[in-house]
Amino acid sequence: MTCRAVITLLLVLSAGSRGQERGGVKATVALPVVIGALGKAHASGSLSYWGRCDIDHQLPDFPRLHPTAKNSSSTVEALREIFSDDPEMRVTQEPDGTIRMTETDAPRDLLDLRISHISFKAAYDDSWGVPYDPRFALAAILKAPEVQAFMQSHDIGQQNEFALVNGGGQVPSPNLLHIPADLYNVTLSQALDYVLRTFPGIWIYENCNSVTRSRVVYFKLFEVPPRG
């Protein structure tokens, strides 16, 4: 075996140890629990972790969790109990109320990547839905040239693919709920937080091992049901 082959094998084995046996909880089980906790506090949040990125599913898998939290004095405490089976998970709350659920070994390179400009403007073309739908807003963020160049140069695969097509037609009324302005010189995580200001919910950043790439990532935005 050549020296290069040995190094490649070691890198693959090392990647396999990161996040090994992590994730795997179905979104249909985990998402209502996490969204329910955030909804009770009328809070938005983020979840960054190692998972599996199962290509047979359209939804991300989640870290291990307890389905219920008992005797919790706050949403942060409830979420800490929910994720108590995950020794790497840390749950904190920022001064603006945003709740962060982050595994300590989850890479932040993409989240800290700075983007010069993200356009959320509506236009009479196939991207008019961008400011009116968080899914299309997420697509606009991830299609930023800086993001695509970084992923290519670092051999990072993307599990979920996005299209900005929204059926064409007339631009919706500006009176409808929509992202109000473009962003300039922000990190990817700041851009995701910005979308949640208009569409409260949670953004998810899942990292997964890969035998063909340095790793694979999966991004998703889920809205929290409005106050009732």
N, C-alpha and C positions, 0 to 999 in steps of 0.2 A: 504494500500500500504506500502510495506516495505521501510526501509531507503535506501537500495541499489536500489530499483526500482525508488524511487524519484530522487536519484542522476543520474541514467541513463537517466531518462526523462529530467532532467535539462540539461544534456550534449547534448542530441539530440536537444533540443530547442535552446541551445546556438549555436550549429553547424549550425542550420537552419538560425540563424540570420547573420552568417558570409556569405557574398556573396549572401544574399537573393536577388532574382530578378536580379542577376548579370549575365553577359554573355547573351547567347541566340541568338547572331547575327550569321547568317550562314557564314561559311568559304567561300562559293562561292561569297558572297557579300563583306566580309571584307578583305580576303586575297589579292585580286588584288589591293586594296587601299593601304594596308600596304607595300606589296612587291613593288608596283609602287613607293612609296615614298622613300624606301631604294634604289631601282634601280637607281633613278635619281641621288642620291648622291654616287652611287657605294659603298654603305656601308652595313655592316652586323649588326645584332642586336639581341636582345632577348626580349621576351614578357612573363611576369610573372603576373598571375591574377587569380581571382576567376571566375569560369564559371559553366556550368551545366553538361558537359561530357555526352551528350545524347548518350545512348548506341545504338540508332538506326542509328547513323551516323559514318562513318569511319573517318571523319575530326572533329577537335575540333571546338566548338563554340567560338566566340570572344566577347570581351567587347563591350559595346555600342560605336558607333562612327558616325561621320559625313562622308558622302561619299566623300566629296571634301574639300580641304583646300584652302582658297583664300588669296592672298596678303601676303604669308609667305616668310620671308627673308631667311630661312634655312630649312633643312629637319627636324631638331628638332622642330622648330616652327610649321612646317606643321603637324607633328605628334601630337604635343600638341593640335592643333586645331582639328585634326581628332578625338582625344580621349577626347575632352573637355566636353562631356556629362558624363564622368566617373570621379567623384570627387576624387577618390582614385588613379588615374593614374598619374604617374610622368614620364616625358621623359627627359633623360639626354644623353650626349655624352661623352665618355671617351677619353683620350688623343690619343689613337690609332685609333679613329674614330668610334668605336663600339657604337651603339645607344641602350640604355636601356629603355624599356617601362615596368614599374613596378608598380603594385598597392601596396600601402604602407602597406596593411594588408595581402598581400600574404605571406604565410609561406616560410622561407628560409632554413628550417632545412635540406631538401634533397639537395638543391643546394649547401649548405656549407659542406655537408658530404665529408670527405676526403677518397680517394681511393688509395690504395697502388700501384696497377699496372693495366693498361688497355692495352691489346694487340691488335694491329691493323695489325699484320702480316698476310700475305696471306699464305695459306697452301693447299696441295693437299687433301682437305677434304671438308666437307659441309660448311665451313666458309671462303672459299677463297675470297669471295666478300667483306669482311669487309673493307679493306682499299680503295676499289674502288667505294663504294656507301655509301653516308651519311646515308641512312636508316639502313644499316647493321652496320655502325659505331655506330649509336645511340643505336642499339640493344646490341652491345658489351659493351657499357658503362653501360646501365641499368641492364645488367646481371652480373655486377661485384658483387662478394660476399658481399662486404660491403653494397651495395645498397639494395640487396635482403634481407639481414639480418636486416637492419634498417627498411625497409618497413614492414617486418613481425613483428618485436618487437614493432613497433608503430601503428600496425593495419591499415596500409595505403594500400588501394587497387590501382591497376594499370589498367586504362581503356584500354590501347592499349597493345596488346601482340605482341612479336616479335619472328621471327625465323631467324636463321642465314643461313638457307639453301639457296643456290644460284644455284642449279641445278647440282652441281658437275662439273667435266670436268677439263680442263687444267687451271692453274693459268694464268690470263691475263698478258700481257706484262708489265714490270715495267716502260716502257715508257709512259703508260697511266697515266692520272691524278689519284693520290692516296695519302692517308695519309702517310707521310714519316717515322714516327717512333712511337714507343710505348710511353706511358705516365707513369710516376711514381710519387706517392705522390702528387696528385692534387685533388682539389675539383670537384664535379660533374659539376658545372657551368664552371670551367676552362676547363674541358674535352670537354664540348659542344662548348665552344669558339674555342678550338683547331681544331675541325672538320670544323668549318667555315673558318679557314685559308686556307684550301684546297678547300672547297665547299662553297663559299660566299653565305650568305642567312640569315635566321632567325631561332633561336630555340625557341620553345614555351613550357612553363611550366604552365599548367592549373590545378588549384585545384578546387575540387567540393565537395559539401556536400554529405553525404551518411547516410542512415538509418541503415546500417548494419556494417559499418566500421567507423573509426575515420574521414576519408576522402578518396577521390579517386583522383588520379593524372593522368594527360595525358601529354605525351611528344611527340613532333613532330619537325622535321626539314624540312624546305622548302628552296630551292635554289632560289637565285635572278638570273634572266636571265643575261647572260654575256653581257658585253658592246658591243653595236652594232654600 
